[in-house]
Amino acid sequence: MNTRQLLSVGIDIGTTTTQVIFSRLELVNRAAVSQVPRYEFIKREIGDAANLLI
């Protein structure tokens, strides 16, 4: 299986607070070698999360 890892940053800007979350995503290619890649998420690890006051 062909797997890939991505580092993701999520930002939520609300009316009173802003939140930031970092996570590591692992994807696997479920398609055959001769087909167009079809990636699926197989793992998610939350690295760090924070509430920010602006």
Secondary structure, 3 states (H helix, E strand, C coil): CEEEEEEEEEEEECCCCEEEEEEEEEEEECCCCCCCCCEEEEEEEEEEEEEECC
